[in-house]
Amino acid sequence: MARHDSSVCSSCLPHVGVLTIVFRFWGLRALPGSVGARLGGMFKKLLAAVGVGGAEVETELHTPGVQPGGVVQGVIRLRGGEVAQEIPGLFAELVTRVEHEAGDDEVEAMRGFHKVQVARDVALPPGQVVESPFSLPVPLETPVTHYRDRPLPGPVVSVRTTLEIKSAVDATDTDPIGVGALPAQHVLLEGIERLGFRLHRADVEAGRLGGTRQRLPFYQEIEFAGSSRYPRLNQLEVSFVADEHGMDVVLEADKKAGLLSSGRDLINVVRVDYGTVHNLDWAAELHPLLESMSSGRL
């Protein structure tokens, strides 16, 4: 009977040593070669089923930067583990960090919003590499992560690759991408900055914006600190809801309390047409609207 060395802690060793520890404990080294080999193969399959020594997935993005409405190109590279495995499905998905309410608290979670199947029924031999190119369309409502070629503080958008493995734990890989503002969004944001508002941060919130063409179950808010030109507005939040025809621009202002009222949020929606957006002075267009939101004692 094999002696169990209690001084060895298998949980403290890397996964590659688990098989040896178990063999020593159960005395499998003493078994005939053919039986030990069969049991060893069975144990490798068991380990692969829980993610040890199984298939690995790596994603290489050919377009690490994109705009809403564009396409992310890349290749998914599968590397076989110690045993042959069947891959029923290989998927690429866009995900973003979304805030949502949980009771009295706000929590964040990565949420998928557009998914494509890249391959199906892939046979992956041990140690072999299989490559699958993919194209992933980016919805026009995708949150923006970059403005003026600089990252916006807050938002994150990534490509998440999921490898479905038959009778095993799925493998995943996540790669961040940069999403630049559309030309129409640039024009609006520049107009707001010209009115004295200072870009602060952005986030993505679960929910719907009434009176807009929104399709996704969340929306982005780009937050600006207040402007001295509008002393009653503490801050301004801007949301873009775009489709192929145009864009809804939601302006939400946090208004300070007046003599006869408490502070409150004011919301206006501006419709933007792509064909005429560059013909307008947006600072001049937005000023009367923001002034009316800021004015009055109420």
Wavefront OBJ file of the C-alpha trace (Angstrom):
o trace
v 0.000 0.000 0.000
v 1.400 3.372 -1.003
v 2.293 5.754 1.788
v 0.442 9.121 1.857
v 2.846 11.904 2.671
v 0.755 14.328 4.754
v 3.421 17.017 4.400
v 2.448 17.509 0.753
v -0.390 19.963 0.216
v -1.845 19.379 -3.280
v -3.937 22.565 -3.125
v -0.706 24.559 -2.800
v 0.754 23.124 -6.022
v 0.052 24.218 -9.617
v -2.594 22.322 -11.567
v 0.050 20.455 -13.549
v 0.975 18.585 -10.363
v -2.540 17.472 -9.431
v -2.396 14.293 -11.532
v 0.875 13.135 -9.923
v -0.422 13.812 -6.397
v -3.585 11.776 -7.013
v -1.616 8.917 -8.573
v 0.685 8.797 -5.558
v -2.190 8.876 -3.103
v -4.124 6.032 -4.709
v -1.087 3.951 -5.566
v -1.810 4.015 -9.302
v 1.889 3.919 -10.117
v 1.820 0.250 -9.091
v -0.857 -0.654 -11.655
v 0.019 -2.395 -14.936
v 1.030 0.002 -17.709
v -2.080 -0.421 -19.874
v -4.455 0.044 -16.931
v -2.506 3.024 -15.618
v -2.491 4.591 -19.075
v -6.275 4.165 -19.409
v -6.871 5.634 -15.978
v -4.436 8.434 -16.741
v -6.349 9.254 -19.926
v -9.640 9.215 -18.032
v -8.215 11.536 -15.401
v -6.913 13.954 -18.049
v -10.420 14.108 -19.495
v -11.787 14.761 -16.002
v -9.315 17.597 -15.490
v -10.116 19.050 -18.908
v -13.813 18.983 -18.012
v -13.138 21.323 -15.106
v -10.796 23.541 -17.098
v -7.396 22.053 -16.205
v -5.271 21.047 -19.192
v -8.179 21.740 -21.569
v -8.529 23.952 -24.629
v -7.329 27.548 -24.534
v -8.709 30.486 -26.495
v -6.932 33.670 -27.567
v -8.374 36.543 -29.590
v -6.319 38.823 -31.810
v -8.049 42.048 -32.890
v -7.079 43.474 -36.265
v -9.125 46.637 -35.603
v -8.565 47.637 -31.955
v -10.339 50.953 -32.649
v -13.743 51.425 -34.264
v -16.720 53.814 -34.418
v -20.370 52.948 -33.795
v -21.729 51.414 -36.973
v -18.332 49.963 -37.911
v -17.024 46.401 -37.842
v -14.417 44.770 -35.594
v -12.189 42.323 -37.470
v -10.074 39.692 -35.809
v -9.137 36.044 -35.470
v -9.865 33.573 -32.688
v -7.068 31.122 -32.017
v -7.921 27.814 -30.318
v -5.161 25.715 -28.805
v -5.894 22.103 -27.948
v -5.144 20.815 -24.462
v -4.016 17.390 -23.347
v -7.090 15.599 -24.717
v -9.205 15.908 -27.849
v -12.268 18.094 -27.327
v -15.400 18.943 -29.294
v -16.327 22.612 -29.643
v -20.075 22.907 -30.412
v -19.954 26.712 -30.641
v -17.454 29.577 -30.877
v -18.831 33.106 -30.305
v -17.637 36.722 -30.352
v -19.641 39.261 -28.381
v -19.473 42.945 -27.523
v -19.720 43.677 -23.798
v -19.728 46.871 -21.754
v -19.754 47.795 -18.074
v -23.293 48.741 -17.035
v -24.560 50.260 -13.803
v -27.914 49.113 -12.460
v -29.827 49.519 -9.228
v -29.896 46.691 -6.685
v -32.123 47.821 -3.846
v -30.664 51.039 -2.498
v -27.285 50.440 -4.125
v -25.832 50.763 -7.602
v -23.778 47.849 -8.884
v -21.706 47.361 -12.032
v -21.561 44.298 -14.268
v -20.245 43.462 -17.725
v -23.223 43.038 -20.047
v -23.277 41.629 -23.560
v -25.192 43.463 -26.273
v -24.252 42.022 -29.670
v -23.149 38.445 -30.374
v -22.183 36.490 -33.483
v -21.364 32.812 -33.959
v -17.925 32.447 -35.478
v -17.777 28.648 -35.884
v -19.593 25.491 -34.869
v -18.801 21.803 -34.397
v -15.037 22.258 -34.264
v -12.929 19.163 -33.562
v -9.852 20.233 -31.589
v -7.087 17.580 -31.391
v -4.618 17.632 -28.488
v -1.976 20.343 -28.848
v -3.260 21.564 -32.223
v -4.008 25.203 -33.134
v -7.165 26.142 -35.053
v -7.776 29.711 -36.252
v -11.176 31.239 -37.059
v -11.410 34.779 -38.511
v -14.456 36.843 -37.569
v -16.296 40.104 -38.289
v -18.328 41.658 -35.476
v -20.662 44.575 -36.397
v -20.773 47.400 -33.849
v -24.284 48.808 -33.173
v -24.770 52.556 -33.580
v -25.849 52.797 -29.917
v -22.542 51.353 -28.696
v -21.090 53.453 -25.833
v -18.242 55.753 -26.814
v -14.900 55.293 -25.046
v -12.826 57.945 -26.875
v -13.373 61.618 -27.743
v -10.805 63.913 -29.383
v -8.482 60.895 -29.631
v -8.411 60.607 -25.832
v -10.037 58.021 -23.553
v -13.217 59.072 -21.774
v -12.935 58.404 -18.025
v -15.289 55.581 -17.121
v -16.678 53.519 -19.998
v -15.293 50.140 -21.079
v -16.188 48.184 -24.225
v -14.625 44.800 -24.973
v -14.852 41.837 -27.316
v -15.577 38.692 -25.326
v -14.847 35.355 -26.967
v -16.694 32.320 -25.632
v -15.659 28.783 -26.431
v -18.416 26.266 -25.697
v -16.835 22.925 -24.863
v -18.839 19.707 -24.782
v -19.010 18.249 -21.243
v -16.546 20.825 -19.902
v -16.230 24.319 -18.487
v -16.475 26.983 -21.213
v -13.324 28.975 -21.982
v -13.399 32.756 -22.486
v -11.120 35.590 -23.551
v -11.860 39.323 -23.210
v -10.095 42.095 -25.147
v -10.879 45.832 -24.736
v -11.454 47.981 -27.820
v -11.597 51.729 -28.337
v -14.874 53.166 -29.632
v -14.463 56.664 -31.068
v -17.270 59.217 -31.196
v -19.172 59.614 -34.463
v -18.579 62.859 -36.406
v -22.068 64.047 -35.410
v -21.318 63.296 -31.757
v -18.035 65.208 -32.002
v -19.865 68.283 -33.286
v -22.393 68.227 -30.432
v -19.778 67.647 -27.723
v -17.582 70.439 -29.055
v -20.566 72.793 -29.050
v -21.296 71.974 -25.407
v -17.666 72.593 -24.458
v -17.731 75.959 -26.243
v -20.575 76.947 -23.913
v -18.258 76.514 -20.927
v -19.176 73.007 -19.759
v -16.190 70.884 -18.750
v -16.087 67.187 -19.578
v -15.966 65.153 -16.368
v -16.645 61.448 -16.976
v -19.017 58.976 -18.606
v -20.869 55.842 -17.592
v -23.442 53.395 -18.922
v -26.738 52.864 -17.114
v -29.385 50.180 -17.433
v -32.819 51.481 -18.425
v -34.584 53.370 -21.175
v -34.750 56.995 -22.279
v -38.342 57.925 -23.053
v -39.158 59.557 -26.362
v -36.050 58.262 -28.152
v -35.252 55.634 -30.776
v -33.409 53.500 -28.210
v -33.095 49.760 -28.876
v -30.420 48.559 -26.467
v -31.411 47.963 -22.816
v -28.957 50.616 -21.562
v -27.687 54.070 -22.474
v -24.531 56.111 -22.008
v -24.349 59.352 -20.037
v -21.480 61.776 -20.697
v -21.216 64.103 -17.715
v -20.092 67.739 -17.815
v -19.379 70.019 -14.868
v -21.449 73.209 -14.800
v -20.737 76.363 -16.821
v -20.556 79.898 -15.418
v -22.895 80.968 -18.242
v -25.671 78.876 -16.662
v -25.255 79.344 -12.892
v -28.413 77.404 -11.999
v -27.162 74.192 -13.618
v -24.921 72.086 -11.390
v -24.042 69.684 -14.171
v -25.144 68.532 -17.605
v -25.488 64.930 -18.753
v -25.590 64.145 -22.473
v -26.810 60.884 -24.031
v -26.711 59.929 -27.710
v -29.210 57.476 -29.168
v -28.257 56.918 -32.793
v -29.522 54.857 -35.695
v -28.851 54.899 -39.436
v -31.172 57.871 -40.035
v -30.195 60.300 -37.289
v -29.596 60.787 -33.604
v -31.531 61.782 -30.505
v -29.505 63.916 -28.103
v -30.839 63.811 -24.546
v -29.807 66.729 -22.322
v -30.373 66.210 -18.608
v -29.500 69.127 -16.336
v -29.247 69.089 -12.552
v -30.852 72.411 -11.591
v -30.111 74.112 -8.298
v -32.940 74.960 -5.918
v -34.707 78.295 -6.444
v -36.506 80.590 -4.030
v -39.759 78.705 -4.412
v -38.586 75.238 -5.420
v -36.168 72.471 -4.598
v -33.483 71.275 -6.984
v -34.590 68.958 -9.767
v -33.558 67.337 -13.034
v -34.672 68.857 -16.337
v -34.651 66.858 -19.561
v -34.815 67.919 -23.210
v -34.426 65.866 -26.376
v -32.856 67.330 -29.525
v -33.325 65.584 -32.903
v -30.244 65.586 -35.118
v -30.162 64.850 -38.840
v -26.879 63.557 -40.232
v -27.377 65.476 -43.455
v -27.495 68.898 -41.780
v -25.573 68.397 -38.521
v -22.377 69.971 -39.902
v -24.206 73.022 -41.267
v -25.242 74.312 -37.841
v -23.426 76.179 -35.076
v -24.351 73.856 -32.229
v -23.192 76.185 -29.483
v -25.643 78.765 -30.829
v -28.364 76.137 -31.288
v -28.071 74.762 -27.762
v -27.622 78.057 -25.907
v -31.335 79.110 -25.881
v -32.362 75.662 -24.731
v -29.842 75.561 -21.892
v -30.595 79.149 -20.939
v -34.294 78.346 -20.577
v -33.404 75.321 -18.410
v -31.243 77.563 -16.184
v -33.421 80.668 -15.970
v -36.199 81.648 -13.581
v -36.658 81.518 -9.850
v -38.527 78.222 -9.978
l 1 2 3 4 5 6 7 8 9 10 11 12 13 14 15 16 17 18 19 20 21 22 23 24 25 26 27 28 29 30 31 32 33 34 35 36 37 38 39 40 41 42 43 44 45 46 47 48 49 50 51 52 53 54 55 56 57 58 59 60 61 62 63 64 65 66 67 68 69 70 71 72 73 74 75 76 77 78 79 80 81 82 83 84 85 86 87 88 89 90 91 92 93 94 95 96 97 98 99 100 101 102 103 104 105 106 107 108 109 110 111 112 113 114 115 116 117 118 119 120 121 122 123 124 125 126 127 128 129 130 131 132 133 134 135 136 137 138 139 140 141 142 143 144 145 146 147 148 149 150 151 152 153 154 155 156 157 158 159 160 161 162 163 164 165 166 167 168 169 170 171 172 173 174 175 176 177 178 179 180 181 182 183 184 185 186 187 188 189 190 191 192 193 194 195 196 197 198 199 200 201 202 203 204 205 206 207 208 209 210 211 212 213 214 215 216 217 218 219 220 221 222 223 224 225 226 227 228 229 230 231 232 233 234 235 236 237 238 239 240 241 242 243 244 245 246 247 248 249 250 251 252 253 254 255 256 257 258 259 260 261 262 263 264 265 266 267 268 269 270 271 272 273 274 275 276 277 278 279 280 281 282 283 284 285 286 287 288 289 290 291 292 293 294 295 296 297 298
